[in-house]
Structures are given as structure tokens and as C-alpha cells.
Amino acid sequence: MAIDSDLELMLRVRQGDSESFDELLRRYRAPLVKYFCRMVRDQALAEDLAQEAFLMSVGF
């Protein structure tokens, strides 16, 4: 199985491929939540911010 680049996945997401979105979410959700958590020092808020970042990136 080939590992798709992030760019390839994002292009597929733009075409409506939900499996590519799921893969990007799997790859980056935890690191993004950790990053936001360090910034805001609130786990729940960090999770909300990460969700917003993902949704905004694909235009939902």
C-alpha cells in the first residue's frame, strides 16, 4: 500500500473524498490538539480549536 502525500490527500478532499479527510485527521489530530493545548492550557478548548481548524481547511 502506497502512503499518499498530504498534498495528494488534500486534493482528494477538495474533490469530496471523505476517506482522504479521515486519513489527514488520523495523521494530524493528536499533534494539533497537543499544540493548541500548550497554547491555551485547556484540553476541551484545544480539541474545539483543532476541530475548527480541520473544518475550515476543507470548507465545511
GUDRENLO-255635 format. One line per 8 residues: number of its first residue (from 1); their letters; for each residue x, y, z of N, C-alpha, C, O. Coordinates in steps of 0.02 Angstrom, whole numbers, plus 50000, padded with zeros to 5 digits. Example, Ala and Ser with C-alpha at 12.3 -4.5 7.8 and 13.67 -1.06 7.14 Angstrom:
residues 2
1) as) 50660 49716 50390 50615 49775 50390 50660 49835 50390 50712 49834 50423  50642 49888 50354 50684 49947 50357 50645 50002 50394 50670 50057 50402 $
***
This chain:
residues 60
1) maidsdle) 50042 49941 50000 50000 50000 50000 50044 50062 50000 50088 50069 50042  50032 50107 49954 50070 50169 49949 50045 50219 50001 49985 50224 50014  50092 50256 50028 50074 50309 50075 50066 50373 50035 50114 50396 50004  50007 50401 50036 49993 50461 49998 50021 50522 50034 50021 50526 50095  50045 50570 49994 50070 50632 50023 50011 50673 50048 49954 50663 50028  50027 50719 50091 49974 50764 50117 49942 50804 50061 49882 50815 50061  49983 50825 50013 49956 50863 49957 49907 50821 49917 49853 50846 49899  49924 50759 49903 49878 50716 49866 49813 50707 49905 49759 50709 49875 $
9) lmlrvrqg) 49819 50698 49969 49759 50689 50010 49716 50753 50010 49655 50749 50003  49747 50811 50016 49709 50873 50016 49674 50884 49949 49617 50908 49948  49707 50867 49895 49675 50874 49830 49614 50829 49824 49563 50848 49795  49620 50769 49851 49563 50723 49851 49506 50748 49896 49447 50741 49880  49525 50777 49953 49474 50805 49998 49435 50860 49961 49374 50863 49967  49470 50902 49924 49437 50955 49886 49387 50927 49836 49340 50961 49817  49398 50866 49814 49353 50833 49767 49298 50795 49803 49257 50762 49771  49297 50798 49869 49244 50767 49908 49259 50698 49935 49214 50663 49958 $
17) dsesfdel) 49322 50677 49934 49342 50611 49958 49347 50610 50035 49396 50635 50063  49297 50582 50067 49296 50582 50140 49349 50536 50170 49371 50548 50226  49369 50484 50135 49421 50439 50161 49488 50475 50166 49527 50463 50212  49502 50520 50119 49563 50559 50122 49561 50607 50181 49611 50618 50215  49503 50637 50193 49495 50680 50251 49507 50641 50315 49541 50665 50360  49479 50581 50319 49488 50539 50378 49562 50523 50389 49586 50521 50446  49599 50512 50335 49671 50497 50341 49709 50558 50367 49752 50551 50410  49694 50617 50341 49726 50677 50366 49709 50689 50440 49752 50708 50479 $
25) lrryrapl) 49647 50677 50457 49626 50683 50527 49664 50634 50571 49686 50652 50626  49672 50573 50548 49709 50522 50586 49781 50543 50596 49809 50533 50649  49811 50572 50544 49881 50591 50548 49894 50652 50594 49944 50654 50630  49848 50700 50592 49865 50765 50622 49821 50787 50681 49836 50839 50711  49769 50751 50697 49725 50774 50751 49762 50778 50817 49761 50831 50850  49795 50725 50837 49829 50724 50903 49884 50777 50908 49886 50813 50958  49928 50783 50857 49979 50835 50863 49950 50906 50866 49975 50949 50901  49896 50916 50828 49865 50983 50828 49832 50998 50895 49837 51054 50920 $
33) vkyfcrmv) 49798 50948 50924 49768 50958 50990 49823 50973 51042 49814 51018 51083  49878 50937 51040 49933 50950 51087 49960 51020 51079 49974 51054 51128  49968 51042 51017 49993 51109 51003 49946 51162 51033 49968 51207 51069  49881 51155 51018 49833 51203 51045 49830 51199 51121 49822 51251 51154  49836 51140 51148 49833 51132 51221 49890 51170 51254 49881 51201 51307  49949 51166 51225 50006 51204 51252 49993 51279 51248 50014 51317 51292  49958 51301 51196 49945 51372 51187 49892 51398 51235 49900 51450 51266  49836 51361 51242 49779 51387 51280 49772 51356 51349 49733 51380 51390 $
41) rdqalaed) 49810 51302 51362 49809 51268 51426 49739 51245 51449 49720 51251 51507  49702 51220 51399 49634 51196 51412 49619 51141 51361 49613 51155 51301  49614 51079 51383 49606 51021 51338 49543 51026 51296 49546 51015 51235  49487 51044 51327 49424 51047 51289 49427 51101 51236 49405 51091 51179  49454 51159 51254 49460 51213 51205 49508 51194 51149 49497 51210 51091  49563 51160 51167 49611 51137 51117 49578 51090 51067 49591 51094 51007  49536 51045 51091 49501 50999 51046 49453 51036 51001 49447 51020 50942  49418 51086 51028 49373 51127 50988 49411 51165 50934 49389 51168 50877 $
49) laqeaflm) 49467 51193 50952 49508 51231 50904 49534 51186 50848 49534 51205 50789  49555 51126 50866 49579 51079 50815 49523 51060 50767 49533 51055 50707  49464 51049 50795 49407 51032 50752 49392 51089 50705 49380 51078 50645  49392 51150 50730 49380 51208 50688 49433 51214 50633 49416 51230 50576  49495 51202 50650 49549 51206 50601 49538 51156 50545 49547 51173 50486  49518 51095 50562 49506 51045 50510 49446 51063 50467 49448 51058 50406  49393 51085 50499 49333 51103 50460 49345 51162 50415 49320 51163 50359  49382 51211 50439 49396 51270 50398 49442 51252 50339 49437 51282 50286 $
57) svgf) 49486 51204 50350 49535 51187 50297 49501 51154 50237 49528 51157 50182  49443 51125 50247 49409 51092 50190 49345 51128 50171 49309 51106 50126  49331 51182 50204 49274 51223 50185 49205 51196 50204 49156 51209 50170  49202 51158 50259 49137 51132 50282 49100 51187 50318 49044 51175 50342 $
***
